[in-house]
Amino acid sequence: MKIELNGNEYIVEQNGITIQKLIDELKLNIKSTAVAVNKTIISKNCYAEFTLKENDKIDMVTIAPGG
């Protein structure tokens, strides 16, 4: 399945992957990752249930501590 992730084409092997599984696949920290799908911000409470579709446009931002 093809999606757009942060402006780049990304191929997901599993059709109907959830946001949570995509974050796991990318090895990101779910607690510090914000996600918008087709310009709509998705609540963290919905990551496990929100299923991505072909050609969805996903924007992910991960907050990293530092100084």
Residue frames relative to the residue before (quaternion, step in Angstrom):
aa qw qx qy qz dx dy dz
M 1.0000 0.0000 0.0000 0.0000 0.00 0.00 0.00
K 0.2784 -0.7690 0.5572 0.1436 3.57 -0.94 0.94
I 0.0158 0.7561 -0.6537 0.0268 3.54 -1.03 0.95
E 0.3664 -0.6657 0.5811 0.2914 3.54 -1.33 0.06
L 0.0665 -0.8064 0.5874 -0.0143 3.55 -0.67 1.15
N 0.8279 -0.1399 0.0311 0.5423 3.56 -0.49 1.24
G 0.7646 -0.4103 0.1893 0.4597 3.54 0.91 0.99
N 0.6935 0.4289 -0.2697 0.5123 3.59 1.28 -0.05
E 0.5133 -0.6191 0.4880 0.3393 3.56 -1.10 0.69
Y 0.0194 -0.7844 0.6188 -0.0384 3.55 -0.97 0.94
I 0.2365 -0.7701 0.5795 0.1236 3.55 -0.86 0.98
V 0.1486 -0.7646 0.6249 0.0534 3.54 -0.87 1.08
E 0.4272 -0.7318 0.4684 0.2502 3.58 -0.73 1.03
Q 0.7320 0.3994 -0.2213 0.5056 3.57 1.07 -0.73
N 0.3433 -0.7087 0.5765 0.2179 3.59 -0.78 1.01
G 0.8197 0.2268 -0.1719 0.4971 3.55 -1.04 0.76
I 0.2532 0.7764 -0.5352 0.2160 3.58 1.07 0.67
T 0.3947 -0.7001 0.5385 0.2531 3.57 -1.09 0.69
I 0.6575 -0.4844 0.3902 0.4251 3.55 -1.29 0.29
Q 0.6446 0.5345 -0.3290 0.4366 3.59 0.91 -0.88
K 0.6750 0.4803 -0.3017 0.4718 3.61 0.91 -0.86
L 0.6233 0.5262 -0.3417 0.4668 3.60 1.06 -0.68
I 0.6382 0.5104 -0.3206 0.4789 3.59 0.96 -0.83
D 0.6427 0.5098 -0.3195 0.4744 3.60 0.99 -0.82
E 0.6449 0.5322 -0.3101 0.4524 3.59 0.97 -0.91
L 0.7098 0.4401 -0.2399 0.4950 3.56 1.06 -0.80
K 0.3674 -0.7645 0.4487 0.2815 3.57 1.38 -0.08
L 0.3635 0.7115 -0.5028 0.3299 3.54 0.96 0.97
N 0.5063 -0.6183 0.5038 0.3280 3.54 -1.27 0.40
I 0.4048 -0.7508 0.4696 0.2280 3.57 -0.48 1.20
K 0.6387 0.5565 -0.3304 0.4162 3.60 1.06 -0.70
S 0.7803 0.3160 -0.1708 0.5120 3.58 1.08 -0.63
T 0.5841 0.5721 -0.3695 0.4416 3.59 1.23 0.42
A 0.1537 -0.7617 0.6256 0.0697 3.55 -0.86 1.04
V 0.1184 -0.8126 0.5705 0.0100 3.57 -0.98 0.92
A 0.0576 -0.7409 0.6678 0.0430 3.52 -1.16 0.82
V 0.1373 -0.7635 0.6269 0.0722 3.57 -1.02 0.84
N 0.8326 -0.0717 -0.0136 0.5490 3.55 -0.68 1.15
K 0.6996 -0.5159 0.2249 0.4403 3.53 1.00 1.10
T 0.5918 0.5149 -0.3839 0.4872 3.59 1.24 0.44
I 0.3794 -0.7240 0.5281 0.2302 3.59 -0.69 1.09
I 0.2353 -0.7726 0.5808 0.1025 3.54 -0.94 1.01
S 0.4531 -0.6839 0.5066 0.2651 3.57 -0.90 0.98
K 0.5763 -0.5971 0.4350 0.3495 3.57 -1.07 0.76
N 0.5909 0.5894 -0.3595 0.4175 3.59 1.12 -0.64
C 0.7189 0.4531 -0.2350 0.4718 3.59 1.18 -0.54
Y 0.4197 0.7458 -0.4532 0.2496 3.62 1.21 -0.22
A 0.6900 0.4917 -0.2902 0.4448 3.62 0.92 -0.86
E 0.7524 0.3954 -0.2021 0.4866 3.60 1.15 -0.56
F 0.6095 0.5803 -0.3560 0.4063 3.59 1.15 -0.53
T 0.1725 -0.8093 0.5589 0.0541 3.56 -0.50 1.25
L 0.3537 -0.7375 0.5428 0.1906 3.53 -0.87 1.02
K 0.2452 -0.7644 0.5844 0.1184 3.54 -1.19 0.69
E 0.6985 -0.4456 0.3652 0.4245 3.54 -1.34 0.38
N 0.8568 0.1344 -0.1482 0.4752 3.57 -1.02 0.97
D 0.3433 0.7096 -0.5372 0.3001 3.63 1.15 0.36
K 0.2885 -0.7271 0.5989 0.1718 3.54 -1.20 0.66
I 0.0737 -0.8211 0.5654 -0.0278 3.54 -0.44 1.30
D 0.1031 -0.7475 0.6540 0.0534 3.54 -1.00 0.93
M 0.0341 -0.7926 0.6086 -0.0162 3.57 -0.80 1.07
V 0.0517 -0.7615 0.6461 0.0100 3.51 -1.07 0.87
T 0.1185 -0.7762 0.6171 0.0512 3.55 -0.90 1.00
I 0.3110 -0.7464 0.5646 0.1655 3.52 -0.84 1.05
A 0.0847 -0.7989 0.5953 0.0146 3.56 -0.80 1.05
P 0.4031 -0.7109 0.5145 0.2597 3.59 -0.82 0.93
G 0.2541 0.7603 -0.5724 0.1721 3.55 -1.13 0.55
G 0.1533 -0.8166 0.5494 0.0887 3.49 -1.18 -0.06
